[in-house]
Amino acid sequence: MKLAGLGPIGIAAIVSVGFFAEAQAYAGENDQGAKCSLETLNGQYPVAANGMLIPPVQLFGIPPGGPSLVTAAAGYSIYNGDGTGTDYVTFIVNGVNANVASPMPTQYTINPDCTGTKTVLPDGPHFNIFVATDGSALTAVATDQGFSVSESDKRVQPSQ
């Protein structure tokens, strides 16, 4: 391209249009938004979390009342890509194994914006989940009153 005769203003205009076009293309890529579905989560995701049970909550058959209890959990979740899954977990309360049933069935929802919910069946706990658009990771926070915990999980193996 020959720039002779354009002068400084003409050259600046061409450069500005080039930057503007590049910025528009980049912004357009971000405007498409996340595209998640049930299939986004599939495979095995290790879980580690610490939290608290705050009276008078009753969860996993632990009796209500008394002081707040410190919790820890470790295990993994399997997501089947269809809204169902299974949790394998050890749940510790104040340093003692709570001997919760494991494995436990789960169900989950995922919205197109990669937010959703997860429920351990039959009746909780419940979580809000936030999923990476490629399904490689998620974060979760408990939403039941009296149960305070959050976690970050990263997929180690997709489903076959």
C-alpha positions in Angstrom: 0.0 0.0 0.0 1.4 3.4 -1.0 1.1 6.0 1.8 2.9 8.9 0.1 0.7 12.0 -0.2 -1.6 11.1 2.6 0.1 13.3 5.2 0.1 12.7 8.9 -3.6 13.0 9.3 -4.4 10.5 6.6 -1.9 8.0 8.0 -3.3 8.5 11.5 -6.8 7.8 10.1 -5.8 4.6 8.5 -4.0 3.4 11.6 -7.0 4.3 13.8 -9.4 2.4 11.5 -7.1 -0.6 11.8 -7.0 -0.5 15.6 -10.8 0.1 15.7 -11.5 -2.9 13.4 -9.2 -5.1 15.6 -10.9 -3.9 18.8 -14.3 -4.6 17.3 -13.3 -8.1 16.3 -12.0 -8.9 19.7 -15.1 -7.4 21.5 -17.3 -9.5 19.2 -15.6 -12.7 20.4 -16.5 -11.8 24.0 -20.1 -10.8 23.2 -21.0 -14.4 22.3 -21.2 -15.3 25.9 -20.8 -18.6 27.6 -22.5 -21.6 26.1 -22.9 -24.3 28.7 -25.4 -27.2 28.9 -25.7 -30.4 31.0 -23.1 -32.0 28.7 -20.5 -29.4 29.8 -19.9 -31.3 33.0 -18.8 -34.9 32.5 -16.2 -37.0 34.1 -14.4 -37.1 37.4 -13.8 -34.0 39.6 -11.8 -34.4 42.8 -13.3 -32.4 45.7 -11.7 -30.9 48.9 -13.6 -28.5 51.1 -13.6 -27.1 54.6 -16.6 -25.4 56.2 -18.9 -25.2 59.2 -22.2 -26.5 60.4 -24.0 -23.7 62.3 -26.9 -24.7 64.7 -29.6 -25.6 64.5 -28.8 -27.2 61.1 -29.3 -31.0 60.7 -27.3 -32.4 57.8 -26.3 -36.0 57.0 -28.1 -37.2 60.1 -25.9 -35.1 62.4 -28.1 -34.1 65.4 -29.0 -30.4 65.6 -28.0 -28.0 68.4 -24.8 -27.4 70.3 -22.0 -25.2 69.1 -20.9 -24.6 65.5 -19.1 -27.6 64.1 -16.0 -27.5 61.9 -16.3 -29.7 58.8 -13.9 -31.1 56.2 -14.7 -33.2 53.1 -12.6 -35.0 50.5 -13.7 -37.2 47.6 -14.7 -36.9 44.0 -17.8 -36.2 42.0 -18.8 -38.0 38.8 -20.9 -35.9 36.4 -22.6 -38.0 33.6 -23.3 -35.1 31.2 -27.1 -35.6 31.6 -27.9 -33.8 34.9 -27.1 -36.8 37.0 -24.0 -37.8 38.9 -22.5 -39.6 41.9 -20.5 -38.2 44.9 -17.9 -40.3 46.7 -17.0 -38.5 49.9 -15.6 -38.7 53.4 -17.2 -36.0 55.6 -15.5 -35.1 58.9 -17.2 -33.1 61.7 -15.1 -31.7 64.5 -12.3 -34.2 63.6 -14.6 -37.3 63.6 -15.7 -39.2 60.5 -19.5 -38.6 60.1 -19.8 -41.9 58.2 -22.1 -40.5 55.6 -23.4 -42.8 52.9 -21.1 -43.0 49.9 -21.5 -43.1 47.0 -24.5 -40.7 46.9 -26.6 -39.8 43.8 -26.7 -36.2 42.7 -28.6 -34.1 40.2 -27.5 -30.9 38.6 -28.7 -28.1 36.3 -26.6 -25.8 34.1 -27.8 -22.7 32.4 -26.4 -21.3 29.2 -24.4 -18.7 31.2 -22.6 -21.6 33.0 -24.3 -21.1 36.3 -26.4 -23.9 37.9 -27.3 -25.9 40.9 -26.3 -29.3 42.4 -28.3 -31.4 44.9 -27.1 -34.4 46.8 -30.1 -36.8 46.8 -32.5 -37.4 48.3 -32.7 -34.1 50.1 -29.4 -32.1 50.1 -27.2 -30.4 50.7 -27.7 -28.0 47.8 -25.1 -25.9 46.0 -24.9 -23.1 43.5 -22.3 -24.1 40.9 -20.2 -22.0 38.5 -18.8 -24.0 35.6 -15.8 -23.3 33.2 -17.1 -23.0 29.6 -15.1 -26.0 28.6 -16.2 -28.1 31.6 -12.7 -28.4 32.9 -13.5 -27.0 36.4 -16.2 -25.7 38.6 -16.7 -23.9 41.9 -19.6 -24.5 44.3 -21.0 -22.9 47.4 -23.5 -24.5 49.8 -26.9 -22.7 49.9 -28.6 -24.5 52.8 -29.0 -22.4 55.9 -26.5 -23.4 58.6 -24.0 -25.1 56.2 -21.1 -22.9 55.1 -18.7 -24.4 52.6 -17.3 -23.6 49.2 -15.1 -25.7 46.9 -13.2 -25.6 43.6 -13.1 -28.8 41.6 -11.0 -29.6 38.5 -11.8 -32.4 36.1 -9.1 -35.1 36.0 -10.8 -37.5 33.6 -13.6 -37.0 31.1 -16.3 -39.7 30.9 -15.6 -42.4 28.3 
